[in-house]
């Protein structure tokens, strides 16, 4: 083997390692909340949360890939059986994001208060070592949602039993929620997003449209792209 060939052989593992590091630094995991068997919230007109989650997740995966981001679609081959299974491959990823649409407590719905809240909400865990990066991504996503005319829902900050989640940023609709399983088990920066309030009968038709899903997904993808670490 010539000296030149030997140098190339020695450099190849280092190059592959560097490429792998760049890929992991730019890797985003998109989780579709709930499953077909347990679809989550049901809107007043019968729309299932899982179906809306999946529609938006697909649009988000497409938007991220269009922007040059490497994506793992957790529900591509069917939703995982457990919450822990959703985050098992998150180690080394740039971000894990779980997509949901919001409901309200039954007592609130029974009282006829379903129209009182609309908009999105973001949740991060302050108990994880990736809290700072998670919060940065939540802020970037929220700012991009505001830029397209959406607004935060502060329903989960309502001082009632089962809610009352601490607000990290009222203007951006970012809450602290340390006990969410996907946030607790993710081995990367992570956040959960309620994209809209499915329980609101005025919002349900809009949230169910492909146009809304694509528009919101593009805004979320822009926020994610902004918060990703730059490749070296």
C-alpha positions as CSV (number, residue, x, y, z in Angstrom):
1,X,0.0,0.0,0.0
2,X,1.4,3.4,-1.0
3,X,1.8,6.1,1.7
4,X,-1.0,8.1,0.0
5,X,-3.4,5.2,0.2
6,X,-2.5,4.6,3.8
7,X,-3.2,8.2,4.7
8,X,-6.6,7.9,3.0
9,X,-7.4,4.7,4.9
10,X,-6.5,6.4,8.2
11,X,-8.5,9.5,7.5
12,X,-11.7,7.6,6.4
13,X,-12.9,6.6,9.9
14,X,-12.4,10.2,11.1
15,X,-14.3,11.5,8.2
16,X,-17.2,9.1,8.7
17,X,-17.2,10.0,12.4
18,X,-17.4,13.7,11.6
19,X,-20.2,13.1,9.1
20,X,-22.1,11.1,11.8
21,X,-21.7,13.9,14.3
22,X,-23.0,16.4,11.8
23,X,-26.0,14.2,11.0
24,X,-26.9,13.6,14.7
25,X,-26.5,17.3,15.4
26,X,-29.1,18.0,12.8
27,X,-31.4,15.0,13.5
28,X,-35.0,15.8,14.5
29,X,-37.4,13.2,15.8
30,X,-41.1,13.9,15.1
31,X,-43.6,12.0,17.3
32,X,-47.3,11.7,16.4
33,X,-49.2,11.9,19.7
34,X,-51.5,9.0,20.7
35,X,-52.4,6.0,18.5
36,X,-55.2,4.8,16.3
37,X,-56.5,2.6,19.1
38,X,-56.3,5.4,21.7
39,X,-56.8,8.5,19.6
40,X,-56.8,11.1,22.4
41,X,-59.3,14.0,22.3
42,X,-62.4,13.9,20.2
43,X,-63.7,17.3,18.9
44,X,-67.3,18.4,19.1
45,X,-67.9,17.4,15.5
46,X,-66.1,14.0,16.0
47,X,-62.6,14.8,14.7
48,X,-60.0,12.5,16.4
49,X,-56.9,14.0,17.8
50,X,-54.7,11.3,16.5
51,X,-55.8,12.0,12.9
52,X,-55.0,15.7,13.2
53,X,-51.7,14.9,15.0
54,X,-50.7,12.6,12.1
55,X,-51.7,15.1,9.4
56,X,-49.6,17.8,11.0
57,X,-46.7,15.5,11.7
58,X,-46.6,14.4,8.1
59,X,-46.6,18.0,7.0
60,X,-43.9,18.8,9.5
61,X,-41.6,16.0,8.4
62,X,-42.1,17.2,4.8
63,X,-41.3,20.8,5.7
64,X,-38.2,19.9,7.7
65,X,-36.8,17.7,4.9
66,X,-37.5,20.5,2.4
67,X,-35.3,22.7,4.6
68,X,-32.5,20.2,4.6
69,X,-33.1,18.7,8.1
70,X,-32.8,15.0,8.7
71,X,-36.0,13.6,10.3
72,X,-37.1,10.4,12.0
73,X,-40.9,10.0,11.8
74,X,-41.8,7.9,14.8
75,X,-45.2,6.9,13.6
76,X,-44.1,6.1,10.0
77,X,-44.7,2.4,10.5
78,X,-47.5,2.7,13.0
79,X,-47.5,4.4,16.4
80,X,-45.3,2.8,19.1
81,X,-47.0,0.7,21.8
82,X,-45.6,2.7,24.7
83,X,-44.6,6.3,25.4
84,X,-41.1,5.1,26.3
85,X,-40.7,3.5,22.9
86,X,-41.2,6.8,21.2
87,X,-38.0,8.3,22.7
88,X,-35.8,5.2,22.6
89,X,-33.8,6.5,19.6
90,X,-33.5,10.1,20.8
91,X,-30.0,9.9,22.2
92,X,-27.8,12.4,20.3
93,X,-30.7,13.9,18.3
94,X,-31.0,17.7,18.0
95,X,-34.6,17.7,19.1
96,X,-37.5,15.4,19.9
97,X,-41.0,17.0,19.3
98,X,-44.3,15.4,20.1
99,X,-47.3,16.7,18.2
100,X,-50.7,17.0,19.9
101,X,-54.0,18.9,19.8
102,X,-55.7,20.1,23.0
103,X,-58.7,19.1,24.9
104,X,-60.2,20.5,28.1
105,X,-61.3,18.9,31.3
106,X,-64.8,17.4,31.2
107,X,-66.1,19.8,33.9
108,X,-65.0,22.7,31.8
109,X,-66.8,21.3,28.7
110,X,-69.9,20.5,30.7
111,X,-70.0,24.1,31.9
112,X,-70.1,25.3,28.3
113,X,-66.7,27.0,28.4
114,X,-65.2,25.2,25.4
115,X,-64.9,28.4,23.4
116,X,-62.9,30.3,26.0
117,X,-59.5,29.1,24.8
118,X,-57.9,28.7,21.4
119,X,-54.3,28.5,20.2
120,X,-51.2,26.5,20.8
121,X,-49.2,25.6,23.9
122,X,-45.6,24.3,24.3
123,X,-44.2,22.2,27.2
124,X,-40.7,21.6,28.3
125,X,-39.1,19.8,31.3
126,X,-36.9,21.9,33.5
127,X,-35.6,18.8,35.2
128,X,-33.6,17.6,32.2
129,X,-30.0,18.6,31.3
130,X,-31.3,19.7,27.9
131,X,-33.7,22.2,29.4
132,X,-31.9,25.3,27.9
133,X,-31.9,23.9,24.4
134,X,-35.4,22.7,24.7
135,X,-36.6,26.2,25.8
136,X,-34.7,27.9,23.0
137,X,-36.5,25.7,20.5
138,X,-39.8,26.3,22.1
139,X,-39.2,30.0,21.9
140,X,-38.2,29.9,18.2
141,X,-41.3,27.8,17.3
142,X,-43.6,30.1,19.2
143,X,-42.2,33.2,17.6
144,X,-42.8,31.6,14.2
145,X,-46.3,30.7,15.1
146,X,-47.0,34.3,16.2
147,X,-45.6,35.4,12.8
148,X,-48.3,33.6,10.9
149,X,-51.1,35.0,13.1
150,X,-51.5,32.2,15.6
151,X,-51.6,32.9,19.4
152,X,-50.9,30.9,22.6
153,X,-53.6,29.3,24.6
154,X,-53.1,29.7,28.4
155,X,-55.6,27.1,29.3
156,X,-53.1,24.8,31.0
157,X,-52.0,27.7,33.3
158,X,-55.6,28.0,34.6
159,X,-55.5,27.7,38.4
160,X,-57.7,24.5,38.6
161,X,-56.9,21.0,39.8
162,X,-55.1,19.0,37.1
163,X,-53.9,22.1,35.2
164,X,-52.1,25.1,36.8
165,X,-48.9,24.4,34.8
166,X,-46.2,26.9,35.6
167,X,-45.7,29.4,32.8
168,X,-42.1,29.9,31.7
169,X,-43.1,32.5,29.2
170,X,-46.7,33.9,29.1
171,X,-46.2,35.8,25.8
172,X,-44.9,32.7,24.0
173,X,-47.2,30.2,25.7
174,X,-44.4,28.0,27.1
175,X,-45.2,25.9,30.2
176,X,-43.1,23.8,32.5
177,X,-44.3,20.2,32.8
178,X,-41.6,17.9,34.3
179,X,-43.8,14.7,34.5
180,X,-44.7,14.3,30.8
181,X,-43.3,10.8,30.0
182,X,-41.9,11.7,26.6
183,X,-40.1,14.7,28.1
184,X,-38.8,12.7,31.0
185,X,-37.5,9.8,28.9
186,X,-36.1,11.7,25.9
187,X,-32.3,11.7,25.8
188,X,-32.1,14.9,23.8
189,X,-33.7,18.4,23.9
190,X,-37.5,17.7,23.8
191,X,-40.8,19.5,23.8
192,X,-44.5,18.6,23.4
193,X,-46.7,20.9,21.4
194,X,-50.5,21.3,21.5
195,X,-51.0,22.8,18.1
196,X,-54.5,24.0,18.7
197,X,-57.6,23.5,20.9
198,X,-59.6,20.7,19.3
199,X,-62.2,20.9,22.0
200,X,-63.2,24.4,20.8
201,X,-66.0,24.0,18.3
202,X,-65.0,27.1,16.5
203,X,-61.4,25.8,16.0
204,X,-62.1,22.2,15.2
205,X,-63.0,22.8,11.5
206,X,-59.9,25.0,10.9
207,X,-57.5,22.7,12.7
208,X,-58.7,19.7,10.6
209,X,-57.8,21.3,7.2
210,X,-54.7,20.4,5.3
211,X,-54.1,24.1,4.7
212,X,-53.8,24.8,8.4
213,X,-51.6,21.7,8.9
214,X,-49.2,22.8,6.2
215,X,-49.1,26.4,7.3
216,X,-48.5,25.6,10.9
217,X,-46.0,22.9,10.0
218,X,-43.9,25.3,8.0
219,X,-43.9,27.8,10.9
220,X,-42.9,25.0,13.3
221,X,-40.2,23.8,10.9
222,X,-38.8,27.3,10.6
223,X,-38.5,27.6,14.4
224,X,-36.8,24.2,14.6
225,X,-34.4,25.1,11.8
226,X,-33.5,28.3,13.7
227,X,-32.7,26.5,16.9
228,X,-30.6,23.6,15.5
229,X,-26.9,23.7,16.3
230,X,-24.9,24.8,13.3
231,X,-23.1,21.9,11.5
232,X,-19.3,21.9,11.8
